[in-house]
Amino acid sequence: MSFDESRHGYVQTGTSIVIRGKGSVKEGRIGTKDGKPLPGADEPLHAYITADIEENVKKGTDRVTVMMQLIVVSLILV
């Protein structure tokens, strides 16, 4: 996801969506902060969604759900 797509998602939903966990950092990239693993790096892959109001968390959850469905469909078609 590009910065523009990420920013668009924030504007659209009012949420911050961060993908964390095993597999969230591209192989070969640094997955540490100050020499320590990133938060949730040893957990299963998951989305961390934050917002000021619960309604926006729901919007963010719906957005992640649609993205994950598209990924699954694209993997099936390959």
N, C-alpha and C positions, 0 to 999 in steps of 0.2 A: 504494500500500500504506500503510495507516495504521500509526501507532506500535504499536497493540495487535496488529495482524497481524504486524508485524515482530518484536515482542517474543515473540509466540507461536512464530514460526518459530525464533527463537534458542533458546527453551526446548525446543522439539521436537527440534531437530537439534544443538544445542550449537555452532552456527556463527554467524559474522558474515557476512552477505551484503550486498554493496554493488554497486549497478548503476552502472557508470562508462562513459565514452566519449561519442561524439557522440550527441545525442538523449537523454541521461540526465537532463539538467536541463530542466525545463519552460520553454518559451519565455517570455521576459520576466522570469524569475527570475535572480538573480545566480549566475553559475557560476564565481566566483572566491573565493579565500581570500587575504586580505591583498594584494589587487590582482593576484594571480597566478592563472592558470587552475588548476582543480582537477586532482589527479593523474589522468592518463589521459584528459583532456578532448579531446585531439586524436587519440585512438585509436578504432577501431571500437567499437561498443556491446558491452559484455561484463560478466560478473558476476565480482566479486572475492570469493572465498570463503576465510575463514580459520577455523581451529579448532585446538584443542590436540592432537587426535589425528586420524590419517588416516581412521579410521572415520567421524568426524563430518564431515570434508570430503566424503566419499562421500554421506552423508545430505544435506548441503547441496546438492551437485551434483544429486542426484536431485530435490530440491525445486525447484530452478531449472528443471530439465528439464521437470517437470510444468507449472510456471507458463508456460513458453514454449510448450509444446504447446497449453495452453488459450488463449493469446493468438493463436496461429496459427489455431486452429479458429474463434475468435470473429471474426477478420478475414475468413476465408473465408465465413462465414455472413452477413456484412454486405453 
